[in-house]
Amino acid sequence: MNDLRKAGNNLNCQSCKQKESGFFCNLSLEAAVEFERIRYSMSYPAGAILFRENEAGRGIFLLCSGQVKLSVSSSAGRTLTLKIARPGEIMGLTATMSNASYEADAETIHPCQVAFIRRDDFSRFVSKYPEIYQAVFRQLNYQYNHACEQLRMVGLATSVHEKLARLLLQWSAEGRQTAEGTQTKVSLTHEQIAECVGSTRETVTRTLSDFRSKHLVMFKGATMMIPNRAALEAICGA
């Protein structure tokens, strides 16, 4: 991160597609100007590491485009994916606010545009503009709720079928409704999906094949279609 440079022409927050729902949306004019001053924009290729688990928190990362995998690993080399961050989400907030270490690894899945704000700059920004506290509260609440859902899925689900059904329903919650069902993008490999449910690639491949044979899900490239959410929810006991 020592080679960060300002790149305001590459990342324009005023024309951002996440403007209505992102972490720093709807700022006052004065705060927006200050945000533009303290942020650093960077482009990352797929497979780049933004930060590592237990690394000292340097600041926050606002995802503007692409997807980032947040995961933890055991000493035995097993990996559990905590979530897939999407545009508009912020990473490293807890570590930055508490002056602690990052809780997970953050790795780009696709090429990403990221806005970075150093810890000291962010602390001064929040202190100067109390309106940011509301955004911080919303983001921390969102992350807490997601962590609880992840625990339910990985810790309480009794089978891989249930875990995977919960995961697919979670991913499709904001999907596009069509006459054929709920449509959403799932651009992860079976290995990456397995890391989300604490299973193996082979088991996930078999389970998805079973879901397809029962017409619970359909895939066309990176597009997933759920024809009948109620049928998939029944597997979860929902």
MIVEXZA-241231 format. One record per residue (C-alpha): x, y, z; residue number from 1. Coordinates in nm, 4 decimals, m for minus. Layout:
<atoms>
<atom><x>X</x><y>Y</y><z>Z</z><resi>NUM</resi></atom>
...
</atoms>
This chain:
<atoms>
<atom><x>0.0000</x><y>0.0000</y><z>0.0000</z><resi>1</resi></atom>
<atom><x>0.3032</x><y>0.2263</y><z>0.0067</z><resi>2</resi></atom>
<atom><x>0.2594</x><y>0.3055</y><z>m0.3642</z><resi>3</resi></atom>
<atom><x>m0.0912</x><y>0.4447</y><z>m0.3340</z><resi>4</resi></atom>
<atom><x>m0.1559</x><y>0.7441</y><z>m0.5542</z><resi>5</resi></atom>
<atom><x>m0.4557</x><y>0.9691</y><z>m0.6004</z><resi>6</resi></atom>
<atom><x>m0.6553</x><y>0.8718</y><z>m0.9072</z><resi>7</resi></atom>
<atom><x>m0.9623</x><y>1.0896</y><z>m0.8959</z><resi>8</resi></atom>
<atom><x>m1.0148</x><y>1.0726</y><z>m1.2721</z><resi>9</resi></atom>
<atom><x>m1.0458</x><y>0.6948</y><z>m1.2554</z><resi>10</resi></atom>
<atom><x>m1.3071</x><y>0.6860</y><z>m0.9809</z><resi>11</resi></atom>
<atom><x>m1.5793</x><y>0.9490</y><z>m0.9747</z><resi>12</resi></atom>
<atom><x>m1.8088</x><y>0.9121</y><z>m0.6742</z><resi>13</resi></atom>
<atom><x>m2.0624</x><y>1.1571</y><z>m0.8169</z><resi>14</resi></atom>
<atom><x>m2.1318</x><y>0.9277</y><z>m1.1140</z><resi>15</resi></atom>
<atom><x>m2.1078</x><y>0.6025</y><z>m0.9167</z><resi>16</resi></atom>
<atom><x>m2.3831</x><y>0.3462</y><z>m0.9839</z><resi>17</resi></atom>
<atom><x>m2.3920</x><y>0.2684</y><z>m0.6094</z><resi>18</resi></atom>
<atom><x>m2.4664</x><y>0.6297</y><z>m0.5250</z><resi>19</resi></atom>
<atom><x>m2.8037</x><y>0.5571</y><z>m0.3653</z><resi>20</resi></atom>
<atom><x>m2.6916</x><y>0.2661</y><z>m0.1467</z><resi>21</resi></atom>
<atom><x>m2.3159</x><y>0.2934</y><z>m0.0881</z><resi>22</resi></atom>
<atom><x>m2.1472</x><y>0.3648</y><z>0.2432</z><resi>23</resi></atom>
<atom><x>m2.0548</x><y>0.7251</y><z>0.1612</z><resi>24</resi></atom>
<atom><x>m2.3655</x><y>0.8147</y><z>m0.0385</z><resi>25</resi></atom>
<atom><x>m2.5768</x><y>1.1228</y><z>0.0341</z><resi>26</resi></atom>
<atom><x>m2.3008</x><y>1.3148</y><z>0.2097</z><resi>27</resi></atom>
<atom><x>m2.3289</x><y>1.6872</y><z>0.2594</z><resi>28</resi></atom>
<atom><x>m2.1409</x><y>1.8891</y><z>m0.0026</z><resi>29</resi></atom>
<atom><x>m1.8663</x><y>1.9789</y><z>0.2452</z><resi>30</resi></atom>
<atom><x>m1.8224</x><y>1.6172</y><z>0.3577</z><resi>31</resi></atom>
<atom><x>m1.8239</x><y>1.4936</y><z>m0.0024</z><resi>32</resi></atom>
<atom><x>m1.5446</x><y>1.7342</y><z>m0.0922</z><resi>33</resi></atom>
<atom><x>m1.3429</x><y>1.6156</y><z>0.2088</z><resi>34</resi></atom>
<atom><x>m1.4045</x><y>1.2533</y><z>0.1145</z><resi>35</resi></atom>
<atom><x>m1.2684</x><y>1.3164</y><z>m0.2345</z><resi>36</resi></atom>
<atom><x>m0.9594</x><y>1.4728</y><z>m0.0774</z><resi>37</resi></atom>
<atom><x>m0.8711</x><y>1.1853</y><z>0.1554</z><resi>38</resi></atom>
<atom><x>m0.9596</x><y>0.8836</y><z>m0.0571</z><resi>39</resi></atom>
<atom><x>m0.7119</x><y>0.6952</y><z>m0.2753</z><resi>40</resi></atom>
<atom><x>m0.8508</x><y>0.4980</y><z>m0.5683</z><resi>41</resi></atom>
<atom><x>m0.6840</x><y>0.1824</y><z>m0.6925</z><resi>42</resi></atom>
<atom><x>m0.7473</x><y>m0.0810</y><z>m0.9574</z><resi>43</resi></atom>
<atom><x>m0.6699</x><y>m0.4414</y><z>m0.8633</z><resi>44</resi></atom>
<atom><x>m0.6552</x><y>m0.7529</y><z>m1.0829</z><resi>45</resi></atom>
<atom><x>m0.8293</x><y>m1.0754</y><z>m0.9861</z><resi>46</resi></atom>
<atom><x>m0.6428</x><y>m1.2597</y><z>m0.7097</z><resi>47</resi></atom>
<atom><x>m0.4965</x><y>m0.9485</y><z>m0.5461</z><resi>48</resi></atom>
<atom><x>m0.4731</x><y>m0.9331</y><z>m0.1658</z><resi>49</resi></atom>
<atom><x>m0.6099</x><y>m0.6135</y><z>m0.0101</z><resi>50</resi></atom>
<atom><x>m0.5195</x><y>m0.7182</y><z>0.3443</z><resi>51</resi></atom>
<atom><x>m0.4407</x><y>m1.0267</y><z>0.5491</z><resi>52</resi></atom>
<atom><x>m0.5964</x><y>m1.1747</y><z>0.8616</z><resi>53</resi></atom>
<atom><x>m0.4178</x><y>m1.0462</y><z>1.1778</z><resi>54</resi></atom>
<atom><x>m0.2443</x><y>m0.7707</y><z>0.9804</z><resi>55</resi></atom>
<atom><x>m0.2541</x><y>m0.4334</y><z>1.1554</z><resi>56</resi></atom>
<atom><x>m0.5467</x><y>m0.2283</y><z>1.0293</z><resi>57</resi></atom>
<atom><x>m0.4247</x><y>0.0472</y><z>0.7980</z><resi>58</resi></atom>
<atom><x>m0.7618</x><y>0.1866</y><z>0.6978</z><resi>59</resi></atom>
<atom><x>m1.0893</x><y>0.1090</y><z>0.5244</z><resi>60</resi></atom>
<atom><x>m1.1511</x><y>m0.0232</y><z>0.1738</z><resi>61</resi></atom>
<atom><x>m1.4669</x><y>0.0830</y><z>m0.0089</z><resi>62</resi></atom>
<atom><x>m1.5493</x><y>m0.1544</y><z>m0.2954</z><resi>63</resi></atom>
<atom><x>m1.6629</x><y>0.0400</y><z>m0.6010</z><resi>64</resi></atom>
<atom><x>m1.6733</x><y>m0.2404</y><z>m0.8578</z><resi>65</resi></atom>
<atom><x>m1.5971</x><y>m0.6118</y><z>m0.8673</z><resi>66</resi></atom>
<atom><x>m1.6160</x><y>m0.8675</y><z>m0.5862</z><resi>67</resi></atom>
<atom><x>m1.3882</x><y>m0.9425</y><z>m0.2903</z><resi>68</resi></atom>
<atom><x>m1.3710</x><y>m1.2664</y><z>m0.0912</z><resi>69</resi></atom>
<atom><x>m1.3342</x><y>m1.2290</y><z>0.2864</z><resi>70</resi></atom>
<atom><x>m1.2061</x><y>m1.5500</y><z>0.4437</z><resi>71</resi></atom>
<atom><x>m1.0322</x><y>m1.7028</y><z>0.7438</z><resi>72</resi></atom>
<atom><x>m0.7954</x><y>m1.9997</y><z>0.7466</z><resi>73</resi></atom>
<atom><x>m0.6919</x><y>m2.2639</y><z>0.9973</z><resi>74</resi></atom>
<atom><x>m0.3398</x><y>m2.3775</y><z>1.0766</z><resi>75</resi></atom>
<atom><x>m0.4213</x><y>m2.6956</y><z>0.8828</z><resi>76</resi></atom>
<atom><x>m0.4830</x><y>m2.4929</y><z>0.5688</z><resi>77</resi></atom>
<atom><x>m0.8627</x><y>m2.5098</y><z>0.5597</z><resi>78</resi></atom>
<atom><x>m1.0373</x><y>m2.1953</y><z>0.4402</z><resi>79</resi></atom>
<atom><x>m1.3836</x><y>m2.0664</y><z>0.5254</z><resi>80</resi></atom>
<atom><x>m1.5259</x><y>m1.7814</y><z>0.3220</z><resi>81</resi></atom>
<atom><x>m1.7135</x><y>m1.5410</y><z>0.5474</z><resi>82</resi></atom>
<atom><x>m1.8740</x><y>m1.3386</y><z>0.2709</z><resi>83</resi></atom>
<atom><x>m1.8414</x><y>m1.2081</y><z>m0.0807</z><resi>84</resi></atom>
<atom><x>m1.8256</x><y>m0.8289</y><z>m0.0660</z><resi>85</resi></atom>
<atom><x>m2.0053</x><y>m0.6499</y><z>m0.3478</z><resi>86</resi></atom>
<atom><x>m1.9948</x><y>m0.2911</y><z>m0.4803</z><resi>87</resi></atom>
<atom><x>m2.0961</x><y>m0.0352</y><z>m0.2191</z><resi>88</resi></atom>
<atom><x>m1.9680</x><y>m0.2412</y><z>0.0752</z><resi>89</resi></atom>
<atom><x>m1.6850</x><y>m0.1406</y><z>0.3058</z><resi>90</resi></atom>
<atom><x>m1.4096</x><y>m0.3687</y><z>0.4346</z><resi>91</resi></atom>
<atom><x>m1.1814</x><y>m0.3312</y><z>0.7353</z><resi>92</resi></atom>
<atom><x>m1.4209</x><y>m0.1032</y><z>0.9218</z><resi>93</resi></atom>
<atom><x>m1.4087</x><y>m0.2774</y><z>1.2612</z><resi>94</resi></atom>
<atom><x>m1.0287</x><y>m0.3011</y><z>1.2586</z><resi>95</resi></atom>
<atom><x>m0.9988</x><y>0.0633</y><z>1.1591</z><resi>96</resi></atom>
<atom><x>m1.2488</x><y>0.1931</y><z>1.4151</z><resi>97</resi></atom>
<atom><x>m1.0971</x><y>m0.0100</y><z>1.7011</z><resi>98</resi></atom>
<atom><x>m0.7323</x><y>0.0308</y><z>1.5957</z><resi>99</resi></atom>
<atom><x>m0.7049</x><y>m0.3481</y><z>1.5815</z><resi>100</resi></atom>
<atom><x>m0.5995</x><y>m0.6118</y><z>1.3282</z><resi>101</resi></atom>
<atom><x>m0.8005</x><y>m0.7188</y><z>1.0265</z><resi>102</resi></atom>
<atom><x>m1.0233</x><y>m1.0158</y><z>1.1074</z><resi>103</resi></atom>
<atom><x>m0.9919</x><y>m1.1883</y><z>0.7691</z><resi>104</resi></atom>
<atom><x>m0.8091</x><y>m1.2081</y><z>0.4391</z><resi>105</resi></atom>
<atom><x>m0.9534</x><y>m0.9899</y><z>0.1607</z><resi>106</resi></atom>
<atom><x>m0.8842</x><y>m1.1185</y><z>m0.1912</z><resi>107</resi></atom>
<atom><x>m1.0295</x><y>m0.9869</y><z>m0.5163</z><resi>108</resi></atom>
<atom><x>m1.2292</x><y>m1.2423</y><z>m0.7154</z><resi>109</resi></atom>
<atom><x>m1.2556</x><y>m1.0237</y><z>m1.0257</z><resi>110</resi></atom>
<atom><x>m1.0785</x><y>m0.7028</y><z>m1.1291</z><resi>111</resi></atom>
<atom><x>m1.1863</x><y>m0.4387</y><z>m0.8778</z><resi>112</resi></atom>
<atom><x>m1.1948</x><y>m0.0640</y><z>m0.8262</z><resi>113</resi></atom>
<atom><x>m1.1390</x><y>0.0207</y><z>m0.4608</z><resi>114</resi></atom>
<atom><x>m1.1312</x><y>0.3463</y><z>m0.2658</z><resi>115</resi></atom>
<atom><x>m0.8949</x><y>0.3381</y><z>0.0327</z><resi>116</resi></atom>
<atom><x>m0.8925</x><y>0.5796</y><z>0.3281</z><resi>117</resi></atom>
<atom><x>m0.6097</x><y>0.5671</y><z>0.5779</z><resi>118</resi></atom>
<atom><x>m0.7004</x><y>0.5027</y><z>0.9428</z><resi>119</resi></atom>
<atom><x>m0.5982</x><y>0.8445</y><z>1.0757</z><resi>120</resi></atom>
<atom><x>m0.7727</x><y>1.0266</y><z>0.7909</z><resi>121</resi></atom>
<atom><x>m1.0894</x><y>0.8242</y><z>0.8472</z><resi>122</resi></atom>
<atom><x>m1.0859</x><y>0.8948</y><z>1.2225</z><resi>123</resi></atom>
<atom><x>m1.0572</x><y>1.2677</y><z>1.1598</z><resi>124</resi></atom>
<atom><x>m1.3264</x><y>1.2476</y><z>0.8914</z><resi>125</resi></atom>
<atom><x>m1.5741</x><y>1.0783</y><z>1.1265</z><resi>126</resi></atom>
<atom><x>m1.4969</x><y>1.3230</y><z>1.4071</z><resi>127</resi></atom>
<atom><x>m1.5407</x><y>1.6243</y><z>1.1801</z><resi>128</resi></atom>
<atom><x>m1.8651</x><y>1.5018</y><z>1.0194</z><resi>129</resi></atom>
<atom><x>m2.0893</x><y>1.3249</y><z>1.2762</z><resi>130</resi></atom>
<atom><x>m2.3292</x><y>1.2303</y><z>0.9946</z><resi>131</resi></atom>
<atom><x>m2.0812</x><y>0.9546</y><z>0.9088</z><resi>132</resi></atom>
<atom><x>m2.1605</x><y>0.7810</y><z>1.2383</z><resi>133</resi></atom>
<atom><x>m2.5016</x><y>0.6825</y><z>1.0991</z><resi>134</resi></atom>
<atom><x>m2.3357</x><y>0.5180</y><z>0.8012</z><resi>135</resi></atom>
<atom><x>m2.0869</x><y>0.3437</y><z>1.0323</z><resi>136</resi></atom>
<atom><x>m2.3712</x><y>0.2158</y><z>1.2494</z><resi>137</resi></atom>
<atom><x>m2.5635</x><y>0.0841</y><z>0.9465</z><resi>138</resi></atom>
<atom><x>m2.2572</x><y>m0.0929</y><z>0.8116</z><resi>139</resi></atom>
<atom><x>m2.1631</x><y>m0.2520</y><z>1.1462</z><resi>140</resi></atom>
<atom><x>m2.5241</x><y>m0.3656</y><z>1.1935</z><resi>141</resi></atom>
<atom><x>m2.5253</x><y>m0.5145</y><z>0.8439</z><resi>142</resi></atom>
<atom><x>m2.1984</x><y>m0.6980</y><z>0.9072</z><resi>143</resi></atom>
<atom><x>m2.3251</x><y>m0.8323</y><z>1.2414</z><resi>144</resi></atom>
<atom><x>m2.6460</x><y>m0.9626</y><z>1.0855</z><resi>145</resi></atom>
<atom><x>m2.4523</x><y>m1.1246</y><z>0.8042</z><resi>146</resi></atom>
<atom><x>m2.2159</x><y>m1.2906</y><z>1.0540</z><resi>147</resi></atom>
<atom><x>m2.5153</x><y>m1.4349</y><z>1.2401</z><resi>148</resi></atom>
<atom><x>m2.6581</x><y>m1.5703</y><z>0.9162</z><resi>149</resi></atom>
<atom><x>m2.3219</x><y>m1.7247</y><z>0.8316</z><resi>150</resi></atom>
<atom><x>m2.3137</x><y>m1.8977</y><z>1.1709</z><resi>151</resi></atom>
<atom><x>m2.6632</x><y>m2.0354</y><z>1.1149</z><resi>152</resi></atom>
<atom><x>m2.5662</x><y>m2.1669</y><z>0.7756</z><resi>153</resi></atom>
<atom><x>m2.2317</x><y>m2.3244</y><z>0.8635</z><resi>154</resi></atom>
<atom><x>m2.2852</x><y>m2.4121</y><z>1.2301</z><resi>155</resi></atom>
<atom><x>m2.6513</x><y>m2.5076</y><z>1.2541</z><resi>156</resi></atom>
<atom><x>m2.7387</x><y>m2.6529</y><z>0.9138</z><resi>157</resi></atom>
<atom><x>m2.7435</x><y>m3.0320</y><z>0.9346</z><resi>158</resi></atom>
<atom><x>m2.6376</x><y>m3.1160</y><z>0.5775</z><resi>159</resi></atom>
<atom><x>m2.4524</x><y>m2.9737</y><z>0.2788</z><resi>160</resi></atom>
<atom><x>m2.7858</x><y>m2.9662</y><z>0.0941</z><resi>161</resi></atom>
<atom><x>m2.9254</x><y>m2.7314</y><z>0.3581</z><resi>162</resi></atom>
<atom><x>m2.6097</x><y>m2.5188</y><z>0.3722</z><resi>163</resi></atom>
<atom><x>m2.5979</x><y>m2.4790</y><z>m0.0039</z><resi>164</resi></atom>
<atom><x>m2.9704</x><y>m2.4060</y><z>m0.0275</z><resi>165</resi></atom>
<atom><x>m2.9331</x><y>m2.1305</y><z>0.2333</z><resi>166</resi></atom>
<atom><x>m2.6348</x><y>m1.9853</y><z>0.0491</z><resi>167</resi></atom>
<atom><x>m2.8105</x><y>m1.9780</y><z>m0.2881</z><resi>168</resi></atom>
<atom><x>m3.1193</x><y>m1.8193</y><z>m0.1346</z><resi>169</resi></atom>
<atom><x>m2.8987</x><y>m1.5591</y><z>0.0340</z><resi>170</resi></atom>
<atom><x>m2.7226</x><y>m1.4735</y><z>m0.2925</z><resi>171</resi></atom>
<atom><x>m3.0519</x><y>m1.4488</y><z>m0.4813</z><resi>172</resi></atom>
<atom><x>m3.2283</x><y>m1.2322</y><z>m0.2196</z><resi>173</resi></atom>
<atom><x>m3.1712</x><y>m0.9225</y><z>m0.4316</z><resi>174</resi></atom>
<atom><x>m3.1911</x><y>m1.1017</y><z>m0.7656</z><resi>175</resi></atom>
<atom><x>m3.4022</x><y>m0.9991</y><z>m1.0626</z><resi>176</resi></atom>
<atom><x>m3.7547</x><y>m1.1407</y><z>m1.0712</z><resi>177</resi></atom>
<atom><x>m3.8526</x><y>m1.2888</y><z>m1.4075</z><resi>178</resi></atom>
<atom><x>m4.1373</x><y>m1.5034</y><z>m1.5379</z><resi>179</resi></atom>
<atom><x>m3.9072</x><y>m1.8077</y><z>m1.5024</z><resi>180</resi></atom>
<atom><x>m3.8035</x><y>m1.7306</y><z>m1.1441</z><resi>181</resi></atom>
<atom><x>m3.5343</x><y>m1.5390</y><z>m0.9545</z><resi>182</resi></atom>
<atom><x>m3.2234</x><y>m1.4627</y><z>m1.1596</z><resi>183</resi></atom>
<atom><x>m2.8841</x><y>m1.3635</y><z>m1.0210</z><resi>184</resi></atom>
<atom><x>m2.5144</x><y>m1.3833</y><z>m1.1048</z><resi>185</resi></atom>
<atom><x>m2.2965</x><y>m1.6487</y><z>m0.9374</z><resi>186</resi></atom>
<atom><x>m1.9489</x><y>m1.6206</y><z>m1.0834</z><resi>187</resi></atom>
<atom><x>m1.7684</x><y>m1.8384</y><z>m0.8273</z><resi>188</resi></atom>
<atom><x>m1.6059</x><y>m2.1743</y><z>m0.8944</z><resi>189</resi></atom>
<atom><x>m1.7288</x><y>m2.4859</y><z>m0.7149</z><resi>190</resi></atom>
<atom><x>m1.4111</x><y>m2.4687</y><z>m0.5039</z><resi>191</resi></atom>
<atom><x>m1.4953</x><y>m2.1129</y><z>m0.3961</z><resi>192</resi></atom>
<atom><x>m1.8556</x><y>m2.2085</y><z>m0.3229</z><resi>193</resi></atom>
<atom><x>m1.7298</x><y>m2.4995</y><z>m0.1103</z><resi>194</resi></atom>
<atom><x>m1.5269</x><y>m2.2533</y><z>0.0991</z><resi>195</resi></atom>
<atom><x>m1.8486</x><y>m2.0617</y><z>0.1689</z><resi>196</resi></atom>
<atom><x>m2.0229</x><y>m2.3629</y><z>0.3243</z><resi>197</resi></atom>
<atom><x>m1.7243</x><y>m2.5396</y><z>0.4820</z><resi>198</resi></atom>
<atom><x>m1.7339</x><y>m2.8358</y><z>0.2447</z><resi>199</resi></atom>
<atom><x>m1.5343</x><y>m2.9815</y><z>m0.0461</z><resi>200</resi></atom>
<atom><x>m1.5504</x><y>m2.9058</y><z>m0.4167</z><resi>201</resi></atom>
<atom><x>m1.6595</x><y>m3.2612</y><z>m0.4954</z><resi>202</resi></atom>
<atom><x>m1.9493</x><y>m3.2482</y><z>m0.2483</z><resi>203</resi></atom>
<atom><x>m2.0657</x><y>m2.9111</y><z>m0.3792</z><resi>204</resi></atom>
<atom><x>m2.0525</x><y>m3.0391</y><z>m0.7389</z><resi>205</resi></atom>
<atom><x>m2.2659</x><y>m3.3414</y><z>m0.6473</z><resi>206</resi></atom>
<atom><x>m2.5133</x><y>m3.1301</y><z>m0.4504</z><resi>207</resi></atom>
<atom><x>m2.5563</x><y>m2.8743</y><z>m0.7300</z><resi>208</resi></atom>
<atom><x>m2.6059</x><y>m3.1594</y><z>m0.9761</z><resi>209</resi></atom>
<atom><x>m2.8803</x><y>m3.2963</y><z>m0.7495</z><resi>210</resi></atom>
<atom><x>m3.0425</x><y>m2.9497</y><z>m0.7280</z><resi>211</resi></atom>
<atom><x>m3.0384</x><y>m2.9228</y><z>m1.1082</z><resi>212</resi></atom>
<atom><x>m3.1890</x><y>m3.2677</y><z>m1.1571</z><resi>213</resi></atom>
<atom><x>m3.4742</x><y>m3.1694</y><z>m0.9229</z><resi>214</resi></atom>
<atom><x>m3.5197</x><y>m2.8364</y><z>m1.1066</z><resi>215</resi></atom>
<atom><x>m3.4405</x><y>m2.6390</y><z>m0.7918</z><resi>216</resi></atom>
<atom><x>m3.1777</x><y>m2.4319</y><z>m0.9741</z><resi>217</resi></atom>
<atom><x>m3.0653</x><y>m2.3793</y><z>m1.3314</z><resi>218</resi></atom>
<atom><x>m2.7336</x><y>m2.2416</y><z>m1.4525</z><resi>219</resi></atom>
<atom><x>m2.6422</x><y>m2.0777</y><z>m1.7801</z><resi>220</resi></atom>
<atom><x>m2.2843</x><y>m1.9600</y><z>m1.7599</z><resi>221</resi></atom>
<atom><x>m2.2568</x><y>m1.7334</y><z>m1.4549</z><resi>222</resi></atom>
<atom><x>m2.6337</x><y>m1.6797</y><z>m1.4403</z><resi>223</resi></atom>
<atom><x>m2.8302</x><y>m1.8774</y><z>m1.1809</z><resi>224</resi></atom>
<atom><x>m3.2077</x><y>m1.9141</y><z>m1.1991</z><resi>225</resi></atom>
<atom><x>m3.4207</x><y>m2.0329</y><z>m0.9072</z><resi>226</resi></atom>
<atom><x>m3.7575</x><y>m2.1347</y><z>m1.0576</z><resi>227</resi></atom>
<atom><x>m3.9270</x><y>m2.1912</y><z>m0.7222</z><resi>228</resi></atom>
<atom><x>m3.7799</x><y>m2.0321</y><z>m0.4095</z><resi>229</resi></atom>
<atom><x>m4.0339</x><y>m2.2083</y><z>m0.1881</z><resi>230</resi></atom>
<atom><x>m3.9002</x><y>m2.5482</y><z>m0.2977</z><resi>231</resi></atom>
<atom><x>m3.5437</x><y>m2.4449</y><z>m0.2112</z><resi>232</resi></atom>
<atom><x>m3.6604</x><y>m2.2923</y><z>0.1197</z><resi>233</resi></atom>
<atom><x>m3.8224</x><y>m2.6246</y><z>0.2099</z><resi>234</resi></atom>
<atom><x>m3.4772</x><y>m2.7828</y><z>0.2196</z><resi>235</resi></atom>
<atom><x>m3.3795</x><y>m2.5265</y><z>0.4823</z><resi>236</resi></atom>
<atom><x>m3.6914</x><y>m2.5862</y><z>0.6878</z><resi>237</resi></atom>
<atom><x>m3.7785</x><y>m2.2197</y><z>0.6258</z><resi>238</resi></atom>
</atoms>
